[in-house]
Every structure is written in C-alpha cells, then in structure tokens.
C-alpha cells in the first residue's frame, strides 16, 4: 500500500574486480563490502524498482541484461510486475544500459 522512499526501492547495483575472488569495488573505488556499489539501473519515469536481474549472451545483440520491474501506470502488485531487458553498452570497462 506504500512505496519505499525514493532511492530506497530495488535497483540494480554493480561492482567489479580484477580477480574472480575480489576485492570488488564500485566506480569510485569503494568496496562493495563497505556499502559500495554503482547504479546500473534504477527507477525512472514509470519504471519502478528494477531487480531480479541476470545477463545472457544474444548471438546478434551481445550481452543483454534482463530484470523484472513495476510499471507505475499498470500497478505495483506482485502480479503486475513486468519483464524488461536492455543491451549492455560499455565505457571504461563499466556496463551501462
């Protein structure tokens, strides 16, 4: 019946490392284990709370980010969540949508 405060809803965050075992940091160099993380995708317009994400390789599009989200024009109930996807782009080794 109520939404979290703006910025407190689901969003897709990212960190990276030179090694599969860490340490992982965000774009500012802050450790993910110390509340670091850079936003990859967050609420905007009528897209609310994207999350539950994964990535797959499409043979023509490359890496694709998929996720669920609520469309505030449709509703915020669990049964109203939609499936979204965006092709990942890269800049300085970081993905963007």
C-alpha positions as CSV (number, residue, x, y, z in Angstrom):
1,X,0.0,0.0,0.0
2,X,3.0,2.3,0.3
3,X,6.3,2.5,-1.6
4,X,9.7,2.8,-0.1
5,X,11.2,6.3,-0.1
6,X,12.7,7.5,-3.4
7,X,16.1,5.8,-3.8
8,X,15.3,3.0,-1.3
9,X,13.4,0.8,-3.8
10,X,15.0,-2.0,-5.7
11,X,17.7,-1.0,-8.1
12,X,20.5,-2.9,-9.9
13,X,23.9,-2.1,-8.5
14,X,27.4,-3.2,-9.7
15,X,31.0,-3.6,-8.6
16,X,34.0,-5.2,-10.3
17,X,37.3,-6.7,-9.6
18,X,40.5,-7.7,-11.4
19,X,40.1,-11.2,-9.8
20,X,37.1,-13.5,-9.5
21,X,37.8,-13.7,-5.8
22,X,37.8,-10.0,-5.2
23,X,38.1,-7.4,-3.9
24,X,35.1,-5.8,-5.6
25,X,34.8,-2.0,-5.8
26,X,32.4,0.5,-7.4
27,X,33.2,3.3,-9.8
28,X,34.6,5.4,-7.0
29,X,36.8,2.6,-5.6
30,X,34.6,2.0,-2.6
31,X,34.5,-1.7,-1.5
32,X,31.2,-3.5,-2.1
33,X,31.6,-5.0,1.3
34,X,31.5,-1.5,2.8
35,X,28.2,-0.4,1.2
36,X,29.8,0.5,-2.1
37,X,28.2,-0.1,-5.5
38,X,27.4,1.9,-8.6
39,X,23.9,2.1,-10.0
40,X,23.4,0.2,-13.3
41,X,19.6,0.6,-13.5
42,X,17.2,2.3,-11.1
43,X,13.6,3.7,-11.1
44,X,12.9,6.3,-13.8
45,X,9.8,7.6,-15.4
46,X,7.1,4.9,-15.0
47,X,9.7,2.1,-14.5
48,X,9.8,1.3,-10.8
49,X,12.1,-0.9,-8.8
50,X,14.0,-2.9,-11.4
51,X,15.7,-6.0,-10.0
52,X,16.0,-9.8,-10.0
53,X,18.4,-9.4,-12.8
54,X,20.7,-11.7,-14.9
55,X,22.8,-11.4,-18.1
56,X,22.8,-13.6,-21.1
57,X,24.6,-13.5,-24.5
58,X,22.5,-13.0,-27.5
59,X,24.1,-14.1,-30.8
60,X,23.3,-10.8,-32.5
61,X,22.9,-8.2,-29.7
62,X,25.8,-9.3,-27.4
63,X,25.3,-9.1,-23.6
64,X,21.7,-8.5,-22.5
65,X,20.6,-7.5,-19.0
66,X,17.2,-8.9,-18.1
67,X,15.1,-8.0,-15.0
68,X,11.7,-7.5,-13.5
69,X,10.1,-4.2,-12.8
70,X,6.8,-2.5,-12.0
71,X,5.2,-0.1,-14.4
72,X,3.6,2.6,-12.2
73,X,0.9,3.1,-14.9
74,X,-0.1,-0.6,-14.6
75,X,0.2,-1.3,-10.8
76,X,2.7,-2.3,-8.1
77,X,1.2,-5.6,-7.1
78,X,3.3,-8.8,-7.4
79,X,1.1,-10.0,-10.3
80,X,1.6,-6.7,-12.2
81,X,5.4,-6.9,-12.5
82,X,6.8,-7.0,-16.0
83,X,9.9,-8.4,-17.7
84,X,12.4,-5.9,-19.1
85,X,15.7,-6.2,-21.0
86,X,18.4,-3.9,-22.2
87,X,21.5,-4.5,-24.3
88,X,24.6,-3.6,-22.3
89,X,27.0,-1.0,-23.6
90,X,30.5,-0.5,-22.2
91,X,32.5,2.6,-21.3
92,X,35.9,2.4,-19.4
93,X,35.2,-1.2,-18.6
94,X,31.8,-0.5,-16.9
95,X,28.4,-1.6,-18.3
96,X,25.5,0.8,-18.9
97,X,22.1,0.5,-20.4
